[in-house]
Amino acid sequence: MRYTLLGFLLLGAFSNRAQFGNPNLQSMVDAERAFIAMAKEQNTRDAFLFFLSDDAVTAGPEGPRTGKETIRTQPVSEGWLHWEVAYCDIAASGDMGYNTGPWEFRAQKTDDKPVAYGEFHSIWKKQADGSWKNILDIGVRHGAPMERQSLTTSQMPLTVSKHSSVSILDLDKKFITAYEKKGDAAYNTFASKEIRFAREGELPIVSKENWGAYLKKSSFKMSDVKVMGGGVAGSNDLGYAYGSGDVGVVVEGKEVVRKGTYLRVWKKEDDKVWRIVLDVVACH
């Protein structure tokens, strides 16, 4: 059975009662839920082709890739990729925001047990006709989660910035320079108190305190980091940057280097200082 976009939006709205007072945030989350519904009722490939923008950024084995051609050439799979929104935030202008949460994959839709787990991260942008398109979608894999995540949003609402627009790429380059000099200590200066981290192979890290504990046991390294693109909301209070880097990981006791894709979401807190609220590194 095939549905129209309106049908999927209604399915998402009625299966999940309104949970936010902000109508723009609600409509963005409903768009994600319609995406989820289409992946189940039709198939994952066609859902991605429908909801991703033509120039959407995804992660590949050689770093970020732009466009949907790789997705378009994939055969339709019998598998089922399911995901849920666990955290979301949106700019004061209501034209850009992001969602993140757990995903799981089943080899067949009828299977009871998933064969893979991970975390998704999607940037959404409102189109001229009022619809939403997913302009960046990057996921990481990790082990089975210990508990279900409940849906939350930022406790620091955004307001339209009174100051001139920021160059999000220059801002991200400033962080990269600090990271090259100080390593993970650079986050002490740039990270929001609401920061969320995602690293390939790791469960989501949702606080600076948990990040500190993670660093004590982690061998994660990233070098040759290059920013490749990004964007800022119309209200100049939320933006994102993405790029590539060489990621050093330990596999069976030996360090290997893989090409990674990173995403950083930046937020202007109290119309004063830009901070990182989401930091993702994926390796495929």
N, C-alpha and C positions, 0 to 999 in steps of 0.2 A: 504494500500500500504506500502511495506517495502523498505527501502533504505540501501545501503551500507554505511560504514563510509565515503568513498570518496564522496558519494552523499550528505551526511549531511555537510561535510566540504565545499563543493562547494556551497551548499545552504546558509550556513552562510557567506561565502566570498562574494557572489554576492548580498545578501540581505543587506549587510553592507559594504560599500566601505572601502578600506584600510584607516586607520586613524592614523597610527603610523609609524614613520620612522624606528623604531626598528623592524626588521623582526621577532625576537623571541617573542617580546611582541605581535605583530600582530597575530602570529600563536597560541599563548596561548589564546588570546581573541577569535580567530576564533574557537578554540576547545570548549570553553565555549558556543559559539553561536551554534555550531553543537549539543552540549548537549541539549540546549534549543529547537532546531528544532526537535530533536528526541522525546523529551518529548511531543511535540505537535502532530507530525505526527504519532507516535506510541503510547506510553504511558509513564507515569512518571517512573514507576517501572523499565521497561526494559531499559530506558535511564540511570537510575542510575546504574543498573547492568553493562551496557556497559562501561560507562565512569569512574566509580570509580575503583581504584586499588583494588586488592584482600585484601589488608590490610588497606584499607581506614578507617579513623576515622570519626565517626559521633556522634551526641549527642543523648542520651537516657534518660529515667526517672531516671536512677541511675548513670548518668554521662557519660563519654566517652565510646564508644564501638568500637571495631575493627572488620573489616570484613564486608561482605555483606549478611551474613546469615539471619539477621532480614529482610532486604529488599527482599531477595529471597523468603521468606515465605509469604510475603504480596500478597494478590490477586490484580489483575489488576483492577484499579479504572476507573470509567467513568469521574472522575474529571480531571481538567487540571491545573497543576502547571506551571506558566510562570514566568520567571525572566529576568532581563536585567543587563548587566555590566554597572556600573556607575563609578567605580574607579578601577584601576589596577596598578600593578608595577611588575618589574621583576629584577632578579639579573643580574649583568654584564656578568656572564657566560652563561646566557640564558637557564639555566636548571631548574630553580625554580622561581615561582612567585605566585601572588594571585590576585583574582578578588573579588569584592563585589558590591552589588547593591540591588535594590528592587525586591521582589517577590510578586505574588498575586495568589490566588487559586480560581478557579471556580468549582462548583459542577458538571457542565456539560460543555463540550467544546463550546456548543452553547449559553451558558449564557452570557448576556451582563455585568452583575455586579459581581465582585469578592465577596466572602464571608469571605476571610481572607487576611491579608497583612503582610509583614515582610521584613527582610533584610537577604540576603545570604552572606556567606563568604567561599571561596574555595581556597585551596592551590593546585597548579598544579606542577607536576614534569615531565620533559621530559624523555622519555624512551630510551632505547638503539637503537631502530629502528627509533627514531626521532619523534614518536608520543607523545601525552600528556595524562597523567592520572591524575584524581582528587584524591589526596591522603588524603584530609581532607575537609569535607563539614559540616559547622555548621550554622544554621539559627536561627533567633529570630523572634518572632511575635511582631507586633505593630499595631496601628490604621491606618486608611487610610492616605496616605501621602498627604500633601497639594499641592505639585507640583512635576513635573517630574524632575528627576535628569539627568543632562547632563554628558556625558562620559568625564572623565579627568584621568590624570595619575600624578605621582609624579613630582614635579618641582626640585627634587634633584636627578639627574641621578647617578647611582651607578658605581663604578669602581672596578676592581679586587683588592682585598686587598693585600698589600705587607707583611702583618703580618701573623703569624701562625693562624691556625683555632681555633675558640672559642668553648668552651663547652656551647652550647645554654641552656642546662639544668641547669648548674651552674649559668649562667647569670640570668635565670628566677628565680632560688632559691634566688639569691641575691635580686631581686625585691620583692619576697614574704616576705623575712625577713624584708625589709623596710616597706612593706605594713602592716605587723603585728604590727610594732612599731608605724607607723605614720598614718595608714589609707590611705585615698585618697591623702593626702599630699605627699605621695611617688611619685606620678606622676610628681610633680614639678621637681624632679631630673631625672626621667627616661623617660619622655615623649618627643617625637619629636614635633617640631612645626607643623608637618603635621599629628599628631595623629588623628585617627578616633576611636570613641567609639560606641559600640552597646550593649544595655542592653535589656533583655526581657521586652516587653511592652512599650518600648520607641522608638521614631523615632531616626534615626542615629544622632550622635553628631560628627561633623566634624572639631572641633577646640578646642584648650585648653580653649579659652574664653567661648565657649558655654558649655564646661564641667564644668567650674566654676559656671555658672548660673544654670546648672542642679543640682549640688551638694547642692545648697541652698534650693532646694525644694524636694530633693530625700531622701528616707529612705533606700536606697540600702545598704546592708552590705554583706560581704563575709568572711567566716571564715573556718578554717581547710583546707586551700588551699594546694593542692598537685600537683606538676608537674608530669606528667606521660610519656611524650615523646616529640619528636620534631625532627628537622632536620635543616641543614645548606646547602646553595647553594655551588657549587663547587668553586665559586669566593670568598667565605667567607665574603660576604657583606650583605646577607639577610638570615634570619632564622625564625623559628617559634617554639613555645612551646605550649603544651596543657595540661590540667589536670582537676581536679575536685575541688569542694568546696561546703560548705553549704551556701546557699544564703537566707538571711532574707528579706522577702517581706511582705508588708502590704496588706491583703485581707479583704475587708469589715471592715476596722478599727482594725483588729487584725493581729499581726505579726505571720507569719508561716515560717518554714524553709523548703526549698526544695534543692534537690541535683542539682548542676549546673555543666555545662561544660564550661571551659574557653579556649580561644585561644588568644595568643599574637604573633604578628608578629614583629620581631626585625630587625632593619636596621642599618648598620654601616655607619654613616654619615661622609663624608670627610675622610674616612679611619682612623677615630680617635675614635669616641665614639659610642657605641651601644645605640640606642634609640627605644622606642616602637612606632610603626607607626599604629598598629591596635590592639585594645583590645576589646574582645567580651566575654560576659557571657550569656549563654543560659540556660533556665530552662524548662524542659518538664514534 
